[in-house]
Amino acid sequence: MFENYTFENPQFFWLLIILPFVAAWYFWKRNKQQAELKMSSIRGFKLKSNLLPVLKHGLFVLRLLALALLIVAMARPRTTDVSNKTTSTQGIDIVLAIDVSASMLARDLQPNRLEALKEVASEFIKGRPTDRIGLVQYAGESFTKTPVTSDKAVVLSALEDIKYNPVLENGTAIGMGLATSVNRLKESKAKSKVIILLTDGVNNAGFIDPKIASELAVEYGIKTYTIGVGSNGTALSPIGILPNGQFQYGNVKVEIDEKLLEEIATTTGGKYFRATNNEKLEDIYEEIDSLEKTEIEEFKYYNYEDKFQSLLLMAGVLLLLEFVLRSTVFKSFI
């Protein structure tokens, strides 16, 4: 209820310290506020109980409450309504180039490399609300899954839809994946253009040399972060297809052309990463997220509404009530 309340002059609350002393002074002096008559005996007088002498102390309580309200009013309570306006001053266009070859179904990451990537990439996309993002997938050939767009719902839906596609020519065409990504960004007017290219193998397919593709990226001012995904040594990977159509798995040596990926990243001004497990892959995307920050301007508008008027009114009512009672009901006791 009071979470939006602030006080412009909170130093006045120090005056509340005097209230206990005022109360103590009143109760110390209360017996001297009326005339006294000392008698040796009141045996001849008829006594009857009367609550008015007790209730007259309520006048002091009313005055004390009015004083407290006045002090709070001097602190000037007010409600604050804050509205934000956020503008992006430097947008970033990002393309995620994802290897969807059969080896991405290897189970050294859980549940497999491709699904682990999709989970991490999904969080990355959600954390870039002001940027435009597109998706490119490649195996032995490449194509655009989603053009660069600011509609995150479309991108996330397309990412979830990415699966191993047996229709695609098998292999890993890193040059093709990079070139397609460059093609999606070359006309971009964004201040910063970034490709995040992930693969788990070596360039063994496609008709575009990865070095030529990286030179195209440099020409169009596109930075490329490369990620090699796969554990060291061997990994449980697809080695064939069973009669029921399911993959047959076996231990296969992990081969990633790290030298090529490092060269692509260095040439384009990016950085190479190696993801050997789910946690490392998540850390990599978090690091890229921190390296590629969109500049944002945030304007805050404050609307203040003073609330001390009602406190002054309440204090005035209490003082008026105290005056009326003192002048009528309790007049004979004053």
N, C-alpha and C positions, 0 to 999 in steps of 0.2 A: 504493500500500500504506500509506503513512504520511500521506496527505493529510488524514485526520481527527485526526491527533495534534496536541496542544498541550502546552505546559509551563507549569505554574502558577508555578514559581520559576526562570525562565530565567537569572536572575543568577548561579546556581551554575555555569553553563558557563564563567564567567571562571576557575574553578579549573583548567580543563583546560590553562591556560597553564603551570602548574607542571610538567606531565608532561615536556616537553622538557628542562627544567632537572634534573629527577630523573634522567632517562636520561643526561644529560651528566655529572652527578655520579657516577653508578654506573660509567660507563666510565672516568672519570678515576681513581677509587679502586680499580678492580678488581684492579690488580696489587698492592695493599697489603692485600688481604683474606686472603692466605695467607702463612704463614711462608716466608722465603727462606733458602736455603743457598747461599753462594757457594763454588764450587770452581774450582781452576785448570784442571782438565781432567776430562772425563767419558768419556775414551777407554776406561777399564776397565769401564764400565757397559754392560750390554746394554739397548738402548732398544727399546720396542715402541709402536706407535701406539695411542692410546686416545681415543675420542670423548667420553667422559664429561666431561673438563674443559671441552670446548667447549659441550656440551649443558647444563652447569650454568647457563649464562647464561639459559637458558629459564626458570629459576625467577624471575629478575627480570622477565622479560616477563610471566609469569603474574601477578605482584604488580602490575605496571604496568596490565595489563588490568583487574584487579580494582578498582584505584583509579579508573580511568576509568569503569567501570560504576557505582561508588558515587557518583561526581560526577553522572553522568546521572540516577541514581535520586533524588538530592537535588533535581534540577531538576523532579522529579515529572511524568513524562510521563503523559498520559491521552488517551483517545479521547473525542471529542465527537460526540454524536448530536443533531442539531437537527431538531425537528419544528415545522412552521408551522401555525397556524390563522388563517384569514382570514375576517373577517366584514364585511359591507357595512353601514354605519351610515346611509347615505343613498342609496337606489336612485333611478335615473332611468329614466323611461319615455319612449321615443323613437319617433316615427313618421316614416318616410321617405316623403314624398309625391313621386312620380315622374311627370313628364310623359311619356306614351308616344304622343304625336301623331306623325304621319308626319315632321314636321320634325326630330324627334329622331334621324332617320337621316342627317342632314346630316353631311358628312365633313370639317368643319373641325376636329373632334377625331378622333383615330384609335382604332379603325377608323371609328367614328361616335360621335355624342354619347351615344347610349343605351348602347352597349357600354363606352365609356370610363367612364360613370357607374357601371355595374354593377361594373366592376373596382375602382374607388376605394371605392364603398360597401361592397363585400365586405370589404376590409381594415378599414374603419371598424367594421363589425359585429364582426369577429374581435377587435378591440381593446377591445370593451366587454363583457367576460365576466360582469360582475355586474349589467348593466342588462337591462331588457326592451325589445324592439324589435318594431315592427310595420311593415307595408308598405301603402301606398295608391298605386294608380296611377290616372291620369286622362288623359283627352283631351277629347272633347266632353262626356263624363260621367265619373263616378268610381265606384270601388268598392274595398273592402278586399281586398287580396291576401293578407295575413296579419295576424291580430289581434295585439295586443301580447303577446309571449311571451318567456320566458327561454330557450327552446329555440333556440339559434343555428343548429343544423343545419337546422331547419325554415325559418328565416328565410333562410338562405343558399341553400337549395334553391329557395325561392320567388323570390328575387332573380334567380337564374340563369334561371328560367323566364320572366321578364318579357321580352316581345317586343312589337314593333308589332302591334297587333291591329286588322285592318280591320273587325272586327265593331263596335268602338266607334265612336260618332259622331265624325267628324273635328272638329277644333277644339281650343281650349285653354281649359278651364273651370277657371281658377285658383281661383275662389271655391268651386266644387264640391269640388276636391281638398283645399282647406284645411278646408272644413266637414266633410268625411268624416273627415279626420285628427283634428279637434277631437272629433268624435263617438266616436272610438276611445279618446280620452284623458280625456273628461270625468268618467268614473266612477273614474279611477285614484286610488289612495291614496298614490302615490309622493310623495316629498318634492319632486321636480322633474319637470316634464312639458315635453317639447320636441318641436317639429315642425321637420323640415328639408325645406323645400319647394323643388323644383327645376323650372324651366321654361325654355323657349327662345323664348317668344313673348309674345303679349299676350292678355289675357282677352277672348275673343270667342265664348264659348259658355257654356251652363249657365244656371240660373235663380237662382243665389245670388250676390249681389254680394260680391266679395272683401273690401270694407270691413266688411260685415255679418259675414262669417266671421271676420275679425280681431277684431272686437268680442266675438264668442263666445269666441274664444281668450283674450282678456283676462279675461272673466267667469269662466272656469274656471282661470285662473292658468297658462296654457300659453304658453310662450315660442316664438317662431317665427323660425328662421333661413331666409332666402330666398336662392336662388342663381339668377342669370341665366346660362345657358350658351350660348355662341356667340361666334364671332370678330367683330371689328369690320369693317363693310363688307358684303361678300357671302360666301356659302358655297355649296358644291356640295350642293344639296338635291334631294329628290324633287319633280318637277314633273308627273309623270304616270305611267301604267302602260303598258308595252309589250304587244304581243299575246301574248308568252310569259309574261306575268304579272310580269315584273321591273319595278322602278322605273326610270323615265327621269330622269336627273339633269341639272340645269342650275344656273347661278349665280343665287341668290336673295338679295335684301337681308335682312340679319339685323335683325329688329325685336323688341326686348325692352322690355317696359313697366317700365323700371327705377324710374321714379317710383312706380309702384304697389307694386313689391316692396320698395322702401325704406320706404314708408309702412306696409306690413304689418309689417315687421321692427321699425320704430321703435315702432309702436303696442303691440306685444306684448312689447317689451323685448329683442328679438333683434338681429340684425345682417344687413345685405345684402352679398352678395358677387357678383363678376362673374368667371366662368370663361371665358377666351378660348382656352385650350388645355388639354391633358391635365395638364401640370405645375401649372398654376394651379388646376385642379379638385382635384388631390391636395392642394395646399397649403391650400385652403379647408377640406377635410374634416379635415385635421390641426389647423387652427386651431380649428374647432368642437369637435374632440375635446379640445383643451387647455382650451377655455372651459367645457365641461361635464364636470367631473370628479366621479366618484363618490367619496365619502368612504369610505375603507377602514381598518379596524383590523386590524393583523396582530400576532398573539401568537406569540412564539418560545419553545419549551421546550427547555432544554439538559439532556442527560443525560450526566454525566461518568462514565468508568470508569477508575480508576487502573491504570497499567501498571508502576509502579516495583517491585512485589513480585518479578516475574520477574528484574529486573536485580539486585536484592539477592541472590536465590537463586543467580544465575550468579556474582556476585562471591564469595559464600561458598564455592561449589564450587571456584572457581579458587584461593582462599586455602587451602582444605583440601588440594587437590591439591599446591600448592606446599609446604605443611607436611609432607605425607606423603613427597614426593620428597626434601625436604631431610633428613628424618629417616631415610631408608632408602638409596635409590640413591646420593644425593650426600652422604651423611654424612661420608665420608672426605675430602671436598673442602671442607667448611665450616670 
